[in-house]
Amino acid sequence: MRASTGDKILVHGPKVGVAEQEAEIIEVRGENGKPPYLVRFDDGRETLMFPGPDAVVVHKN
């Protein structure tokens, strides 16, 4: 997984009926776009994320 600042990361819900989460990548701390990522959710929360197999990066245009 590789990302850049400004990309979005989507984390699929762990089971049916649980909403998908979306966050903006505000800092890439790994080498060459690799995790971990500092992300910001729509509600303003920020966290350091080590995405698992349930996460997808959506690259900005």
PyMOL commands that place a pseudoatom at each C-alpha (Angstrom):
pseudoatom trace, name=CA, resn=MET, resi=1, chain=A, elem=C, hetatm=0, pos=[0.000, 0.000, 0.000]
pseudoatom trace, name=CA, resn=ARG, resi=2, chain=A, elem=C, hetatm=0, pos=[1.297, 3.431, -0.980]
pseudoatom trace, name=CA, resn=ALA, resi=3, chain=A, elem=C, hetatm=0, pos=[-0.263, 6.833, -0.424]
pseudoatom trace, name=CA, resn=SER, resi=4, chain=A, elem=C, hetatm=0, pos=[0.449, 10.553, -0.552]
pseudoatom trace, name=CA, resn=THR, resi=5, chain=A, elem=C, hetatm=0, pos=[-0.660, 13.468, 1.563]
pseudoatom trace, name=CA, resn=GLY, resi=6, chain=A, elem=C, hetatm=0, pos=[-4.192, 14.441, 0.542]
pseudoatom trace, name=CA, resn=ASP, resi=7, chain=A, elem=C, hetatm=0, pos=[-5.239, 10.926, -0.469]
pseudoatom trace, name=CA, resn=LYS, resi=8, chain=A, elem=C, hetatm=0, pos=[-8.239, 9.340, 1.245]
pseudoatom trace, name=CA, resn=ILE, resi=9, chain=A, elem=C, hetatm=0, pos=[-8.241, 6.044, 3.053]
pseudoatom trace, name=CA, resn=LEU, resi=10, chain=A, elem=C, hetatm=0, pos=[-11.403, 3.944, 3.291]
pseudoatom trace, name=CA, resn=VAL, resi=11, chain=A, elem=C, hetatm=0, pos=[-11.767, 1.291, 5.964]
pseudoatom trace, name=CA, resn=HIS, resi=12, chain=A, elem=C, hetatm=0, pos=[-14.556, -1.181, 5.255]
pseudoatom trace, name=CA, resn=GLY, resi=13, chain=A, elem=C, hetatm=0, pos=[-16.907, -2.084, 8.113]
pseudoatom trace, name=CA, resn=PRO, resi=14, chain=A, elem=C, hetatm=0, pos=[-15.965, -5.298, 9.939]
pseudoatom trace, name=CA, resn=LYS, resi=15, chain=A, elem=C, hetatm=0, pos=[-19.446, -6.770, 9.425]
pseudoatom trace, name=CA, resn=VAL, resi=16, chain=A, elem=C, hetatm=0, pos=[-22.655, -6.131, 7.514]
pseudoatom trace, name=CA, resn=GLY, resi=17, chain=A, elem=C, hetatm=0, pos=[-24.453, -3.021, 8.744]
pseudoatom trace, name=CA, resn=VAL, resi=18, chain=A, elem=C, hetatm=0, pos=[-21.341, -1.313, 10.118]
pseudoatom trace, name=CA, resn=ALA, resi=19, chain=A, elem=C, hetatm=0, pos=[-20.505, 1.845, 8.202]
pseudoatom trace, name=CA, resn=GLU, resi=20, chain=A, elem=C, hetatm=0, pos=[-17.337, 2.319, 6.219]
pseudoatom trace, name=CA, resn=GLN, resi=21, chain=A, elem=C, hetatm=0, pos=[-14.953, 4.929, 7.649]
pseudoatom trace, name=CA, resn=GLU, resi=22, chain=A, elem=C, hetatm=0, pos=[-13.173, 7.529, 5.531]
pseudoatom trace, name=CA, resn=ALA, resi=23, chain=A, elem=C, hetatm=0, pos=[-10.226, 9.710, 6.511]
pseudoatom trace, name=CA, resn=GLU, resi=24, chain=A, elem=C, hetatm=0, pos=[-7.816, 12.079, 4.799]
pseudoatom trace, name=CA, resn=ILE, resi=25, chain=A, elem=C, hetatm=0, pos=[-4.119, 11.257, 4.924]
pseudoatom trace, name=CA, resn=ILE, resi=26, chain=A, elem=C, hetatm=0, pos=[-2.430, 14.346, 6.337]
pseudoatom trace, name=CA, resn=GLU, resi=27, chain=A, elem=C, hetatm=0, pos=[1.066, 12.890, 6.758]
pseudoatom trace, name=CA, resn=VAL, resi=28, chain=A, elem=C, hetatm=0, pos=[2.909, 9.843, 5.441]
pseudoatom trace, name=CA, resn=ARG, resi=29, chain=A, elem=C, hetatm=0, pos=[5.451, 8.611, 7.981]
pseudoatom trace, name=CA, resn=GLY, resi=30, chain=A, elem=C, hetatm=0, pos=[6.736, 5.511, 6.199]
pseudoatom trace, name=CA, resn=GLU, resi=31, chain=A, elem=C, hetatm=0, pos=[9.282, 5.382, 3.394]
pseudoatom trace, name=CA, resn=ASN, resi=32, chain=A, elem=C, hetatm=0, pos=[8.136, 5.793, -0.217]
pseudoatom trace, name=CA, resn=GLY, resi=33, chain=A, elem=C, hetatm=0, pos=[4.464, 6.293, 0.637]
pseudoatom trace, name=CA, resn=LYS, resi=34, chain=A, elem=C, hetatm=0, pos=[4.168, 3.280, 2.920]
pseudoatom trace, name=CA, resn=PRO, resi=35, chain=A, elem=C, hetatm=0, pos=[2.397, 3.274, 6.323]
pseudoatom trace, name=CA, resn=PRO, resi=36, chain=A, elem=C, hetatm=0, pos=[2.035, 4.463, 8.972]
pseudoatom trace, name=CA, resn=TYR, resi=37, chain=A, elem=C, hetatm=0, pos=[-0.217, 7.385, 8.031]
pseudoatom trace, name=CA, resn=LEU, resi=38, chain=A, elem=C, hetatm=0, pos=[-1.425, 10.261, 10.164]
pseudoatom trace, name=CA, resn=VAL, resi=39, chain=A, elem=C, hetatm=0, pos=[-5.096, 10.621, 9.220]
pseudoatom trace, name=CA, resn=ARG, resi=40, chain=A, elem=C, hetatm=0, pos=[-7.949, 13.018, 9.998]
pseudoatom trace, name=CA, resn=PHE, resi=41, chain=A, elem=C, hetatm=0, pos=[-11.571, 11.912, 10.110]
pseudoatom trace, name=CA, resn=ASP, resi=42, chain=A, elem=C, hetatm=0, pos=[-14.488, 14.217, 9.213]
pseudoatom trace, name=CA, resn=ASP, resi=43, chain=A, elem=C, hetatm=0, pos=[-15.277, 14.768, 12.900]
pseudoatom trace, name=CA, resn=GLY, resi=44, chain=A, elem=C, hetatm=0, pos=[-11.758, 16.203, 13.448]
pseudoatom trace, name=CA, resn=ARG, resi=45, chain=A, elem=C, hetatm=0, pos=[-10.221, 13.170, 15.156]
pseudoatom trace, name=CA, resn=GLU, resi=46, chain=A, elem=C, hetatm=0, pos=[-6.616, 12.486, 14.172]
pseudoatom trace, name=CA, resn=THR, resi=47, chain=A, elem=C, hetatm=0, pos=[-4.828, 9.188, 14.630]
pseudoatom trace, name=CA, resn=LEU, resi=48, chain=A, elem=C, hetatm=0, pos=[-1.774, 7.286, 13.451]
pseudoatom trace, name=CA, resn=MET, resi=49, chain=A, elem=C, hetatm=0, pos=[-2.979, 4.434, 11.241]
pseudoatom trace, name=CA, resn=PHE, resi=50, chain=A, elem=C, hetatm=0, pos=[-1.335, 1.172, 10.246]
pseudoatom trace, name=CA, resn=PRO, resi=51, chain=A, elem=C, hetatm=0, pos=[-3.979, 0.020, 7.712]
pseudoatom trace, name=CA, resn=GLY, resi=52, chain=A, elem=C, hetatm=0, pos=[-4.946, -3.621, 7.467]
pseudoatom trace, name=CA, resn=PRO, resi=53, chain=A, elem=C, hetatm=0, pos=[-6.373, -5.648, 4.577]
pseudoatom trace, name=CA, resn=ASP, resi=54, chain=A, elem=C, hetatm=0, pos=[-9.793, -4.000, 5.045]
pseudoatom trace, name=CA, resn=ALA, resi=55, chain=A, elem=C, hetatm=0, pos=[-8.409, -0.568, 4.003]
pseudoatom trace, name=CA, resn=VAL, resi=56, chain=A, elem=C, hetatm=0, pos=[-8.156, 0.965, 0.531]
pseudoatom trace, name=CA, resn=VAL, resi=57, chain=A, elem=C, hetatm=0, pos=[-6.319, 4.132, -0.547]
pseudoatom trace, name=CA, resn=VAL, resi=58, chain=A, elem=C, hetatm=0, pos=[-8.181, 6.449, -2.927]
pseudoatom trace, name=CA, resn=HIS, resi=59, chain=A, elem=C, hetatm=0, pos=[-5.627, 8.644, -4.652]
pseudoatom trace, name=CA, resn=LYS, resi=60, chain=A, elem=C, hetatm=0, pos=[-6.404, 12.312, -5.190]
pseudoatom trace, name=CA, resn=ASN, resi=61, chain=A, elem=C, hetatm=0, pos=[-6.620, 13.486, -8.772]
for i in range(1, 61): cmd.bond("trace and resi %d" % i, "trace and resi %d" % (i + 1))
show_as sticks, trace
zoom trace
